[in-house]
């Protein structure tokens, strides 16, 4: 129902898990991780209080409860349901390192002054004997200068996630699985996905006091240093896979996964009237924002 419900394939994963067609749903699906500092500022009382919000973890639900929205439900991240569909098997190629630099979006250039060259040099110093793959967000992958810089350093450069590709999460899952170590510069969805898949994850900093993030994402920087204080090994060799998995399960809402029937009800797919309303709202968003925006094709 919400314009971005199927970006990256989140709604499709729910549909596949339940065993129904991927139709518009009568709910709003959270499609990205929100940290504790983002949550303090992000929640805005939804206008349509009768439409359920399906969120990943209890912390998100409680923030919406605080502002008077009681129709938030913890269901866990779609990525975990995907792992149940794909029947997770751990692969382990010790020579492969996958790097996720911070990214812009197609409609907001957050990181205009990123230190790509400095990141590359640091990676080469730390992993000079490894096969390094750089995974760029699709809006950054369109920038030939960024791609060229990484390729000149001898890195393989790929892009596997896009709003308009409903196979995005599956591709991301398989790519993470095929690498031994995952390197990130911020704490976002892919950080927790990687730890959930029991990979060794490390956060790359510019130095002990600075991140590779820009001033436009102050809350993300705060969260990094909150994690640095709590889990210092993440910034050194990386946490052991058991501890990392436990942290990921907490933030991805593993203990709040719903049954197929519960999900079907929360998504409105068990009720013909709700399914009809979902289609009406889909038309409304198409008129207001355009079908290209809803489908994630607007660049």
N, C-alpha and C positions, 0 to 999 in steps of 0.2 A: 504494500500500500504506500509506504513512504517512498519517496523518489529514489533513494539510494539503497533500497533493501537488497537488491541482487548484485550490487557492485562486488567484484572479485569472486562471485559465486556463493555467497553466504546462504541466500535463500535456497539455491539449488541443492546445497548440501543437506539442508533440513528436509527438503522434498525427497531427496534420494534416500535419506536415512529412514524417513517415515514410510516411503513407498507410494508416493502420490505424484501427480503432475506438478511441475514448477509454475504454479499460477500465482497471481498477485495475492498477498496475504493481508489479513486484517490485523496488522501489528507493525511495530517499528523494531527493526533488528539492529543491534549495535554491531558495527563492522570494523572497529579498531579499538585498540587498548587505550584506556584513559587512566593516567596516573593520578595520584592523590592530589597533586597541585592543579592539574587540569580540571579535575572534578570540582574543586572549590569554586572555579570560575565558569565552567561550562554549563552546568544545569540551568535551564530556563524552563519555566513551567510550561509544559506542552499545552497547546490550545485545545487539542482533542483528548480530553481526559479519559474518554471511554475506549481509546485505542491502547492496547497493551504495549509496553516497552519491554523488549526481551534483552536483558543485559547479561554480561559475562560473569560478574562476581558480586558478592554481597556488598562490598564497598560502594560500587556504583549505584546499586539499588537504594542504599541508605541515604546517599546524597540527594537522590530524587525525592525520597520520602521527606527529607528535611525541608524541601521547598513546597511541600504539600501535594506532591504527585504520588498517589498510592497504588497506581496501576503498573508499577515496575515489577518485573519477575526475573529472578535469576535462573538462567537455563544452562550456563556454561558457554564457552566459545565454540562456534561452528567447527573450528579446526579439530577439536577433540572428537566430535561426531564423525568427521572425515577420517580420523585415524581408526575409528571403529569400522568404517566402510572398507578402508584399504587394508585393514588388518596389519597394523604396524609391525615391521620386522627391521631390526637394527642392522644397518650395513656399516662397514667401517674400513674406509680407505685412509690410512694414516698419512698419506702424502698430499691429501687434498684439503685446501683451506678455502672457505667461502666468505667473502667480505661484503657487507652491506653498508655503504656510506650513507650519511643522512641524505634525505631527498626533498626535492620540491614537489609540489602537486601541479596538476595541469592548470589550476586556476589561482594558485598562490605561490609566488616565488619567495620561499622562506630563506633559502641558503644561497644567496647571490655571491657571497664572498668565501665560499668554502675553500679549505686548504687541501685541495686534491693532491697536489704535488707532495706536500708534507706527509699526507696520509700514506701515499704510495711508497715514499722513502722509508717510512717507519715500518710498513709491512715487509718490505724487502729486507730490512735489517733483522726483523724478528723471524721471518719465515723464508729465508733465502734459498733453502733446499726443498721447499714445498711447491706444489702446483697451486697457484693462487687464481681464483676466479672472482671477478668483481660483478656483483649483481646490482644493476642500476634500475631505479624506478623508471617506468616507460616515458615519463615526461623528460627526464634527464638523459635517457638513451637517445632521444632525438637531437640532443646537443652533440654535434660531431667533435667539438673541441674536448669535451669531457671523455668521450670514448677514445679518441686519439691519444690523450694523455696517458690513460691507463694501459692501452695497448703498447705504447712506446716503452713502458716499464716491463713489458713481457707478460702482462696479465691477460687472461681470457676475459672477455667482457660479454655479459649476457643481460637480458631483460625478460622476466617471465611473469610479472604481475601487472595487470591493467584493469581499470574499473570495468571496462566493457568485455572482459574475458571471464566468463563464468567458470573456466577451468583453472583460473589463477591460483587458487589455494592448493589444488591438487598438484600443479606444476611446482609450486613452492615447496610443498611437502616432500616431493620426490627429490628435488634438488638439495634440500637440507639433508635428507637421508643419505645421499651419496657422498657427503663430505664428512671428514673427521672433526674439523674444528670450524667454528663459526665466529667471525669477528664483526662486531657492530660498533657504532659510535654513539648510539643513543639507546634508550630503553623503550622499545616499541613492541608491537605485536610479534615481529619476527624473532625478537630476543627471547620471548617466552615460548614461542613455537619450537625454537631450536633446543631449548632446555627440556621441553616436554618430550622431544624425540631423543633425549639423553645424549646430546652432543656436548662436547666441551666448548663452552662459550666464554669469550673474553671481550671486555669493553675497551676500546682503544681511545685513549685520551691524548690531547696535545702535549700536556705535561701534568704534573700532580695537581695543579690548580686550575687548569683550563681544559675545556672540552673542544671538540671540533664543530660545535654548534654555534650558530650566530646569535646575536642579541635579541632576535625576534622570538626566540623560544626559551625565555627565561625559566619558565616552569619546568621544562624538560631538563634544563641544566641542574636545577634544584634537586630533581628526582635522581639524577645520576649521582650526585654527591651524597644524597640520602642513602643510596644503595652502596656507595663506596665505603661509607662508614659502617654499614651493617654487614656487607659481604666483601671485604677487601680482596679476597682471592679472585674475584671476578675481574679485577684490574691487573692481576699478575698472570699466573698460569691458567686461571679459570677454576671454577668450582668442580668438585667431583660430580659425576653424573647423577648419583643418587640424591644429593642435596639439591642440585639444580632442578631435578625433576619435581621434587617436593615444592620448591618455590613456584615453579611454572604451574603446577596443579592448583595452587592457592590462587594465583592471579587469573588463571583461565577458568576458574570455577568448576574444577573437576568434581567436587563433592556435591554439586548442584545439578548434575545432568538429569534430564527429564526422560521419561518413557516416551515411546513413539506416540501413544495416545494423548499424553499430556501436551506434547509439542503440537500435535495436530489441533488440539483444542485452543491452545494459546495463539496459534497462527491463524485461527479462524477457518481452517480447512475442513472442519467437521460440520460447518453450518452454511447452508446455501445462501442465506440472506447476507451473512458477513462476507462471503465470497463475492456476492453481487456488489456490495458496498465497496469492497477493495478495488474492483474493476472501475467503479465510478470515480474513486479517488485517483486511480491511475490516470484516467482521462483528464481529471482536473490538473494533476501535476504536469501532464503533457502539454496542456494549454498554457499553464503558468510558467513552466520552466523549459519546455520542449522535450519531445521524445528522446532526442540525442542525449540530453542531460540525464534523464532517467536511466537510459541504457549505458551511460558512462562513456559515450562516444564524443561528447562535446569537448574539444581541445582548444 
